[in-house]
Structure formats: structure tokens, C-alpha cells
Amino acid sequence: FIHISNNITIVLNHISQLQIGSLNVQVTRKKVKHLHLRIHPPLGEVRVSAPLFISDREISHFIKGKLTWIEKHQKAHLSRPQRVEDYLSGESHRLWGQEYILQLEYHKKKPRVEIEEKSITLFLRPDSTKDKRKEVFYKYYRGILKDQIQLLVDHWAPLIDGMPSFVGIKSMKTRWGSCNQCKRRIWLNIELVKFPRELLEYVVVHELLHFIHPNHGGNFKKAMDNFLPQWRELKNRLNQ
């Protein structure tokens, strides 16, 4: 805790590492009521969210009771083939949940992207590097995602009474979206463009509702049930 005045106390999350046998666990103590265990891809890192004042001993006991489950899910993560992304012809890339085969075409004009049926074609200069290929590819992704986000915000913000002052797109390692309630600003993960549109819709509604309900308590969940009744199923699909 950081004590500011007699009436204001700020709670900061505390992150630590806990070694349990050969298992390294990242523990984040925060303002939650229960222990939450997650296995993070691609290497199966073990992370636990824990109440602020719970002891390491209690966390260790909790983890030891989940060792079989942890091992199963770590093996599942490690057995998944790693997607190669050199942005060369023949690679498979996703857009709105569908797989497309990447094709490169070289010319001396301005780089551009075209999509048809099951292929995405990058038109590039002959001396283009991997970084340049990725830049052109993600510029195209960003434009498509921006347009879809705008459609969703235009639809949902008036219904929720949660019009944002700004919606941005960026790469995020651990979140699909984030919200600054005071400034009414939203950031969304550019990787959402790879998943079906209904999963993007879930994240947009989720973040817009945080303007009204800052945490994930009962009122937030009731609002999600009201606006997007299938949100739990969408959340599970996205997190898998």
C-alpha cells in the first residue's frame, strides 16, 4: 500500500517469483479475493494472481495441488507447432479466424497488399528486408482492424453510454485490451485481427463497459450479460 492521506490509499500490485521444486511460478499479489492460476503460451509459464496478504506457504500448497493439471497444460503448449513468420511466400497467416497463404510479388512501385480467396499478396521492392515485409503486412492489418473497431464503437458506445475519447491499436503481450477510465482512452491488441470478428466485439464491449464499471465485479458482469449474453463463451474462446 501507499498511504496518500487520511482518506486515500493506493494499492500497488506486487510481483515476485516462487520456486516450488523445479517449477518457477510468477506470483502477482493484487486486490483479489481468490487465487487464480494461468498457464501462459508459448512456453507454458506458470502465473498466479493472489490476494495481497496471502502467504507463500499457502500459495505453494495451492500449486502443489495443481501439479498434474499444470504439467498437462504445459505439455499442450510445448507440443503446439510454432508458427514461422519470416513473411515469405508459402507461409500461413490468419485474418478474422481464416488461414491465408502469403505470396510475395516484387515491383519498383509503392508497397501494397492485396487479398483474394485464400491468399494474401505483398507487393514489395526487390530489396525488401524481413522487417520491411513485416511492416507492410502489419500496416495492412492495422488498417483493417481500425475500420472494424470503428464500426463496433459506433454501434456499441451509444448503447452503453461509453463513448471513448480515443481508441488506439498496439502490440500487447499479456492483454487483449486496456482502458483508462479517467481519460476515456482504450488500447486494443493488434493481434485481435487474427481472430473471428465476434471475439473483437467481445473485447470492445468489455473495454467500453469499464467506463461505467471500473472493475470486474458483479455490476460489470450483469452489464456484460445484458449487452452480450454469450460473453463468457467468447472470453473462453479468446483465451484458449
Phi, psi and omega in degrees: 000150169241120182270121182262315179205186180296337186249350187234127175227128179260132179259123178255140175290143179241124182251131180217171178248138180234123180264121179237098188063235178268003185264126175261125185240128173273122183248125175247112176272126184211181183278075176231163183266334187228163174283137178231127183250133178223146174249120186259133175286164003269350188259003178075037178295142181261123180230139181233132168262130187226152174302155189302320189250018177285147184274158175300325180298317179294321179294317178300317179298318179298314182295317181299330178284351183245011188300319179297316179297317180298313181300318180300314184284329174295317178298322180296318179295314185289335182278348180287133178297135180280131182286123177278130181228079173261356180060052178239161180304137177100344178289153176259130179228149184260146173214120182052038175086357180253148179270135177232146177267128182277136176232140177253135173232134183254136173206177184258008179270183179296135180302145177206172181231138174231144179232136177207137181046251185247024181226148172242125182248126173263124174259115190226163172285150186302333184265016184295133178273172177301317180299321180291319178299316179296319180300313180296317181299312184284336173296321177294313177304314183299318180296316179297315182294318180301316180297318182291321178298317181299319177299317182291318179296317179300327180281312191272326186301316178295325180292321183275343189062046183224053182292123179280153174276340183200139172230120181243164180237132176204170176277130178227134184279328189237000182225150172271335179198163175214157187222133170255105187295320183294315182270355180054048180246141180234138170244138178236145183286128182298336180294346179298337180295343181276348186253162178306148186301328181295336177284324172297318180300318178302315182294319179298312179298317179305310184289321178298323180291339178290345172292332181264319183235103188291339180240187183258034182285192185300320181294322178296314182295323177296320179294319177298318177300323182289314185274326184219078187306331182268019188297327181294319178294320178294319178299315180297318178299316182294317183287343177276000000 
